Amino acid sequence: MKKIGVIGATGMLGHHVAKHIQSNHENILIAIHRTTSDLSSISDLKYQSKIADLNDKESLIQSFRDLDYVLNCGAYYPTVPKSLKEEIKIAKHQMNNFIDAVKESGVKKALYLGGAIAIPKSKEGIANEDEYYTASPKSKSAYVHVKWLMDNMAREAGKKGIPIVIGIPSMTFGEYDYGPSTGRIITNTVNQTLPGYVNGNRNVVYAGDAARGLLSACIDGNIGDRYLITGENITMEDLIQKIITIAGIDTMPKEVPLGLAKLVSKIKMTKYKLYGGKLPLLDDTAIAVMSAGQFLNGDKAKNELGYEPKVSIDETLKRTITWFEQNNYIDGTNSHN
């Protein structure tokens, strides 16, 4: 029996990872969560509960102590805007706690769920795990810096023999995207509230496939290595077109040049910081993700882990749109389905 802990099981990817763990009757699922976590969203799971917080190293050590594997699907990322210095301080503190807990608890291996944004643009036109920033990113986005920092910390920990693997899913869609997070591009497109999109290259993976790849990376991956967990490469224009076709709506959002999107985002974020209100759709993170998108090569996970995606982009979007409709994230009057 393998005892496998998941931090962030209430999130989309964490939920799918937890479901995949639970699908094997030889596994025991442990949900590691804060005392304040709303667990109603994972009522479909059968799990043991452990209380811990990424800001509290000792609680992490205690929760990891008798586990075989841990997957950190709840690593820090910027939400409400703070200064870059503060964002980096929080991310560094939480990541240090996670790394120290892995080292001191005796857990066999742990996975840090990273972001593809930590991989710089490839000159070859399709990026793989070997692409690294040689210095701090020039981008001023807190999201870019935080993901770069934590990726670097995880790789350095691996070099020191601390049993951490880095799993990097591409742009992920699927059920249980409360918020929503990545799925905002879908809900805003179908609800016709998307102010525009920036074209570029992407790789899209179904959350269920990503979960399977991440668990394989955690158990079978090499310590300190990155593994890209990918689906299919697609342009953002083609992705948006698929969304509106599957949802049965008529209006295609307008393509916006990246420079204009950055300008609009800066104006809206300045107003938000001065006057408050609702966080703009085009925030710093959204712009960073748009501008950093690229095609990805998933051969390493295929060759070393035997991972291949099973769900097509079309089926991924159908499942995701259906879930959003069922959970009232999409206004049914905008869809013909």
C-alpha positions in Angstrom: 0.0 0.0 0.0 1.3 3.5 -0.9 0.3 6.4 1.3 0.2 9.5 -1.0 -0.4 13.0 0.2 -1.8 15.8 -1.9 -1.5 19.5 -1.0 -4.1 21.5 -2.9 -6.7 18.7 -3.5 -9.5 21.4 -3.5 -7.9 22.9 -6.7 -8.6 21.6 -10.2 -5.3 19.7 -10.8 -5.1 18.6 -7.1 -8.6 17.2 -7.3 -7.8 15.2 -10.5 -4.5 14.0 -9.0 -6.4 12.8 -5.9 -9.0 11.0 -8.1 -6.2 9.3 -10.0 -4.5 8.2 -6.7 -7.8 6.9 -5.4 -8.5 4.9 -8.6 -5.8 2.5 -7.5 -7.1 0.5 -4.6 -3.5 -0.1 -3.4 -3.2 3.6 -2.7 -4.3 5.5 0.4 -5.1 9.1 -0.4 -4.1 11.8 2.2 -5.6 15.3 1.7 -3.2 17.8 3.3 -5.0 21.0 3.9 -5.3 24.1 6.1 -7.8 24.2 9.0 -9.8 26.9 7.1 -10.1 24.9 3.9 -13.5 24.3 2.5 -13.6 20.6 1.8 -17.1 20.5 0.4 -15.6 20.5 -3.2 -13.9 17.1 -2.6 -16.9 15.4 -1.0 -16.7 12.9 -3.9 -13.3 11.6 -2.6 -12.5 9.1 0.0 -9.4 10.3 1.9 -7.7 10.7 5.2 -7.1 14.2 6.4 -4.0 15.9 7.7 -3.7 19.5 8.8 -0.8 21.6 7.5 0.1 25.0 6.1 2.9 25.8 3.6 3.7 28.8 5.9 4.3 26.4 8.8 7.3 24.0 8.3 6.7 21.9 11.4 3.1 21.2 10.4 4.3 20.1 7.0 7.0 17.8 8.5 4.3 16.2 10.7 1.9 15.7 7.9 4.6 14.1 5.6 6.2 11.9 8.2 4.5 8.5 7.5 3.8 9.1 3.8 5.5 7.5 0.8 4.9 10.3 -1.7 3.7 13.9 -1.6 2.4 16.0 -4.5 2.4 19.8 -3.9 -0.4 21.0 -6.1 -0.9 24.1 -4.0 2.3 26.0 -4.5 2.1 29.8 -4.2 1.1 32.1 -7.0 0.1 35.8 -7.0 -3.6 36.6 -6.7 -4.3 40.0 -5.1 -1.6 42.4 -6.3 1.3 42.9 -3.9 4.8 44.4 -4.4 7.2 42.1 -6.3 9.5 42.0 -3.2 6.6 40.8 -1.0 5.5 38.2 -3.6 9.0 36.8 -3.8 9.4 36.7 0.0 6.2 34.7 0.4 7.0 32.2 -2.4 10.6 31.7 -1.1 9.4 31.1 2.5 6.7 28.6 1.4 9.1 26.8 -0.9 11.8 26.6 1.7 9.3 25.1 4.1 8.2 22.5 1.6 11.8 21.5 0.7 12.8 21.3 4.3 9.8 19.2 5.2 10.6 16.8 2.3 14.2 16.5 3.6 13.4 16.1 7.3 10.2 13.9 7.1 11.7 10.9 5.4 9.2 10.9 2.6 10.4 8.8 -0.4 9.8 11.4 -3.0 7.8 14.6 -3.5 6.6 16.5 -6.6 6.5 20.2 -7.0 3.9 21.2 -9.5 5.5 24.0 -11.5 4.5 26.2 -14.4 5.5 26.2 -18.0 6.1 30.0 -17.7 9.4 29.1 -15.9 10.7 27.9 -19.2 12.0 30.7 -21.5 10.9 31.0 -25.1 12.7 28.5 -27.2 14.7 29.6 -30.3 13.7 26.3 -31.9 10.0 27.2 -31.8 9.1 24.3 -29.4 10.4 24.1 -25.9 11.5 21.2 -23.7 12.7 20.7 -20.2 16.3 21.7 -21.0 15.4 25.4 -21.4 16.4 27.5 -18.4 16.7 31.2 -17.5 20.4 31.9 -17.0 19.5 35.0 -14.9 16.4 36.5 -13.3 13.7 37.0 -15.9 13.5 40.5 -17.4 9.7 40.5 -17.1 8.2 42.6 -14.3 5.4 40.1 -13.7 5.3 38.7 -10.2 3.8 35.5 -11.6 6.9 35.0 -13.8 9.3 35.7 -11.0 7.6 33.5 -8.5 7.4 30.5 -10.8 11.0 31.0 -11.9 12.2 31.2 -8.3 10.3 28.1 -7.1 11.4 26.1 -10.2 15.0 27.0 -9.5 14.7 26.2 -5.8 13.2 22.7 -6.6 16.0 21.9 -9.1 18.7 23.1 -6.7 17.2 20.9 -4.0 17.3 17.9 -6.3 20.9 18.5 -7.0 21.6 18.2 -3.3 19.8 14.9 -3.2 16.6 16.1 -1.6 14.0 13.8 -3.3 12.0 16.3 -5.3 10.8 16.1 -8.9 9.3 18.9 -10.9 6.1 18.2 -12.9 5.1 20.9 -15.3 1.7 20.6 -16.9 0.8 22.7 -19.9 -2.3 24.9 -20.2 -4.8 22.7 -18.3 -8.6 22.5 -18.7 -11.0 20.2 -16.9 -13.6 19.7 -14.3 -13.3 21.1 -10.7 -12.0 24.5 -11.9 -13.6 26.5 -9.1 -12.9 30.1 -9.4 -12.3 29.5 -12.3 -8.5 29.6 -12.9 -7.2 28.5 -16.3 -10.8 28.0 -17.4 -11.4 31.8 -17.4 -10.6 31.9 -21.0 -13.5 29.5 -21.6 -16.1 31.1 -19.3 -15.3 34.6 -20.6 -15.4 33.5 -24.2 -18.7 31.7 -23.8 -20.2 34.4 -21.7 -18.9 36.9 -24.2 -17.1 39.0 -21.6 -13.6 38.3 -23.0 -12.2 41.8 -23.8 -10.0 40.3 -26.5 -7.3 37.7 -26.9 -3.6 37.7 -27.7 -2.7 35.2 -30.4 0.2 32.9 -29.9 1.2 29.3 -29.5 0.0 27.1 -26.7 -0.1 23.5 -25.5 -3.4 22.2 -24.0 -3.8 19.2 -21.8 -6.9 17.6 -20.1 -6.6 17.8 -16.3 -7.2 14.1 -16.0 -4.3 13.3 -18.3 -2.1 15.9 -16.5 -2.9 14.2 -13.1 -1.8 10.8 -14.5 1.4 12.3 -15.8 2.1 14.1 -12.6 1.7 11.1 -10.4 4.0 9.1 -12.7 6.6 11.8 -12.5 6.4 11.8 -8.7 6.8 8.0 -8.3 9.0 7.2 -11.3 10.7 10.5 -12.2 14.4 11.3 -11.6 15.1 13.5 -8.5 15.7 17.1 -9.6 14.4 16.6 -13.1 11.6 18.5 -14.8 8.9 16.6 -16.7 6.6 18.5 -19.1 3.2 16.9 -19.0 1.6 17.9 -22.3 -1.4 17.5 -24.6 -1.6 19.0 -28.0 0.0 22.1 -29.5 -2.5 24.7 -30.8 -2.6 28.4 -31.5 -4.7 30.6 -29.3 -6.8 31.7 -32.3 -7.7 28.0 -33.1 -8.3 27.3 -29.4 -10.8 30.2 -29.2 -12.5 29.1 -32.4 -12.9 25.6 -31.0 -14.4 27.0 -27.8 -17.1 29.0 -29.6 -17.8 26.1 -32.0 -18.3 23.6 -29.2 -20.3 26.0 -27.1 -22.5 26.9 -30.1 -22.0 30.7 -29.9 -21.7 33.1 -32.9 -19.3 35.8 -31.7 -15.6 35.4 -32.2 -13.6 37.7 -29.8 -11.3 40.2 -31.3 -7.5 39.6 -31.5 -5.6 42.2 -29.6 -1.9 43.0 -30.2 0.2 42.2 -27.2 1.5 45.7 -26.8 -2.1 47.1 -26.6 -3.1 44.4 -24.2 -0.2 45.3 -21.9 -1.2 49.0 -22.1 -4.8 48.3 -21.3 -3.8 46.0 -18.4 -1.5 48.6 -16.9 -4.2 51.2 -17.0 -6.8 48.9 -15.4 -4.4 47.6 -12.8 -3.5 51.1 -11.8 -7.1 52.0 -11.4 -7.6 48.8 -9.3 -4.7 49.7 -7.0 -5.9 53.2 -6.5 -9.7 52.7 -6.2 -10.2 48.9 -5.6 -13.2 47.2 -7.0 -13.2 44.0 -9.1 -9.8 42.6 -10.2 -9.4 43.2 -14.0 -9.7 40.2 -16.3 -6.5 41.4 -18.0 -4.2 41.4 -15.0 -0.4 41.0 -14.9 -0.7 37.2 -14.7 -3.0 36.9 -17.7 -0.7 39.1 -19.7 2.4 37.1 -18.6 0.8 33.8 -19.6 -0.4 35.2 -23.0 3.1 36.6 -23.9 5.0 33.5 -22.7 3.0 30.9 -24.5 4.8 28.5 -26.8 4.6 25.0 -28.2 5.9 22.3 -25.9 7.7 19.0 -26.5 6.5 16.2 -24.2 8.9 13.5 -25.4 10.8 13.2 -22.1 7.6 12.2 -20.1 6.7 9.8 -22.9 10.1 8.1 -23.1 10.9 8.0 -19.4 7.5 7.7 -17.8 5.4 6.1 -20.5 3.0 9.1 -20.4 0.9 10.0 -23.4 -2.3 12.2 -23.4 -5.5 10.2 -24.0 -8.1 13.0 -24.3 -8.2 15.3 -27.3 -8.5 19.1 -27.2 -12.1 18.9 -28.5 -13.2 16.4 -25.8 -11.3 18.3 -23.2 -13.2 21.5 -24.0 -16.6 19.6 -24.2 -16.0 18.2 -20.7 -14.9 21.5 -19.3 -17.8 23.5 -20.8 -20.3 20.9 -19.6 -18.9 21.2 -16.0 -19.0 25.0 -16.1 -22.6 24.9 -17.3 -23.6 22.5 -14.6 -21.9 24.7 -12.0 -23.4 28.0 -13.3 -20.1 29.5 -14.5 -21.6 29.8 -18.0 -24.7 31.7 -18.8 -26.8 29.2 -20.7 -28.5 31.9 -22.8 -25.2 32.5 -24.6 -24.8 28.9 -25.6 -26.8 27.0 -28.2 -26.0 23.6 -26.7 
